[in-house]
Amino acid sequence: MALAEPSARFVRLRDGRRLAYLERGSPDGFPVVHHHGMPGSRLQHEADPALYSRLGVRLITPDRPGYGLSDPHPGARLIDWPADLSDLMDSLGIARFGITALSGGGIFALACAAALPDRLTDVVVTGCPAPMQIPGAFRGMRLMTRAGLFFAALAPWLLEAVVGAASGLIRRYPVFAVKQFNRDVAPADRHWLSMPSVAGGAVDDLREGLRNGAGGYTHDLELLARPWGFALEDIRVPVDLWHGDSDYVIPPQHGVYLASVIPGARLHMCRGEAHLLLWNHLEEILLAAAGRPSAFGLGITGPSTLPELLPEPQARGILKTEVS
């Protein structure tokens, strides 16, 4: 029988804002902080809660500012997030932890890699964007993603007005919204989204992320669209980059670029997979974030790994709905 979903918890940050988060897995397990996507919330997770306990992981997923139950942080920069995360982990008495991230949450994970090197075991990101100023950043990117970033960079006021007006309808009809958001994704992603457990989780995550409107989402897009405020070349913690070579949301050249500039970064380019490859490799990713990659045969050295050398996908037994 699946474990019941935990209740939200809160921490008061140093400037008085409230940050909400959820914990899953073993209270005595190794702490791993998951960074949800854009949009998203603390509800984002990819497995039955029992999986985290079995792996010996204490998974902590915060609502970033403006999402879910967390207070907004007007005017915040990307490099302000590590201080919020430090406050959360200090309140929990956690000195050292790992990080995972999905999609746009990856840029916040990389900001932590740059700012908190002494506290992190490993940073593992999936489908992570590179800076949008690199040559060819938009090549092969689906129209919806390109449009959002275009308006975020050149007309943020228009983006805020349009998305803000639509957020009420999205919260009211989240199933329809999820289908529209994912209408032009790769076949590998459509396969996952056809599963009731995955589609239902995406609906809950979207609805909760936009609970108080679209402010968190539009602010995230603006942070993604402009220079990040830190140097990727200065990162000094282990970074694993997982990317699908069929990703239309964040095309694979983004992962290739990040691997070329982050010192020692390891690129896992997965053939035939797309933006939701986290579902395929969740166990490996969690164990790597916890500093235990050898537990899954990931004795990886050097700047990258070839797709044919990667472990087989470990999807079976992870999802609530079995793959047919």
ZIDA-V253140 format. One record per residue. N is the residue number from 1. RES is the residue in one small letter. SS is DSSP state (a for helix, b for strand, c for the rest). Layout:
N RES SS
N RES SS
This chain:
1 m c
2 a c
3 l c
4 a c
5 e c
6 p c
7 s c
8 a c
9 r b
10 f b
11 v b
12 r b
13 l c
14 r c
15 d c
16 g c
17 r c
18 r b
19 l b
20 a b
21 y b
22 l b
23 e b
24 r b
25 g b
26 s c
27 p c
28 d c
29 g c
30 f b
31 p b
32 v b
33 v b
34 h b
35 h b
36 h c
37 g c
38 m c
39 p c
40 g c
41 s c
42 r c
43 l c
44 q c
45 h c
46 e c
47 a c
48 d c
49 p a
50 a a
51 l a
52 y a
53 s a
54 r a
55 l a
56 g c
57 v b
58 r b
59 l b
60 i b
61 t b
62 p b
63 d c
64 r c
65 p c
66 g c
67 y c
68 g c
69 l c
70 s c
71 d c
72 p c
73 h c
74 p c
75 g c
76 a c
77 r c
78 l a
79 i a
80 d a
81 w a
82 p a
83 a a
84 d a
85 l a
86 s a
87 d a
88 l a
89 m a
90 d a
91 s a
92 l c
93 g c
94 i c
95 a c
96 r c
97 f b
98 g b
99 i b
100 t b
101 a b
102 l b
103 s c
104 g c
105 g a
106 g a
107 i a
108 f a
109 a a
110 l a
111 a a
112 c a
113 a a
114 a a
115 a a
116 l c
117 p c
118 d c
119 r c
120 l b
121 t b
122 d b
123 v b
124 v b
125 v b
126 t b
127 g c
128 c c
129 p c
130 a c
131 p c
132 m c
133 q c
134 i c
135 p c
136 g c
137 a c
138 f c
139 r c
140 g c
141 m c
142 r c
143 l a
144 m a
145 t a
146 r a
147 a a
148 g a
149 l a
150 f a
151 f a
152 a a
153 a a
154 l a
155 a c
156 p a
157 w a
158 l a
159 l a
160 e a
161 a a
162 v a
163 v a
164 g a
165 a a
166 a a
167 s a
168 g a
169 l a
170 i a
171 r a
172 r a
173 y c
174 p a
175 v a
176 f a
177 a a
178 v a
179 k a
180 q a
181 f a
182 n c
183 r c
184 d c
185 v c
186 a c
187 p a
188 a a
189 d a
190 r a
191 h a
192 w a
193 l a
194 s c
195 m c
196 p a
197 s a
198 v a
199 a a
200 g a
201 g a
202 a a
203 v a
204 d a
205 d a
206 l a
207 r a
208 e a
209 g a
210 l c
211 r c
212 n c
213 g c
214 a c
215 g a
216 g a
217 y a
218 t a
219 h a
220 d a
221 l a
222 e a
223 l a
224 l a
225 a a
226 r c
227 p c
228 w c
229 g c
230 f c
231 a c
232 l a
233 e a
234 d a
235 i c
236 r c
237 v c
238 p c
239 v b
240 d b
241 l b
242 w b
243 h b
244 g b
245 d c
246 s c
247 d c
248 y c
249 v c
250 i c
251 p c
252 p c
253 q a
254 h a
255 g a
256 v a
257 y a
258 l a
259 a a
260 s a
261 v a
262 i c
263 p c
264 g c
265 a c
266 r b
267 l b
268 h b
269 m b
270 c b
271 r c
272 g c
273 e c
274 a c
275 h c
276 l c
277 l a
278 l a
279 w a
280 n c
281 h c
282 l a
283 e a
284 e a
285 i a
286 l a
287 l a
288 a a
289 a a
290 a c
291 g c
292 r c
293 p a
294 s a
295 a a
296 f a
297 g c
298 l c
299 g c
300 i c
301 t c
302 g c
303 p c
304 s b
305 t b
306 l c
307 p a
308 e a
309 l a
310 l c
311 p c
312 e c
313 p c
314 q c
315 a c
316 r c
317 g c
318 i c
319 l c
320 k c
321 t c
322 e c
323 v c
324 s c
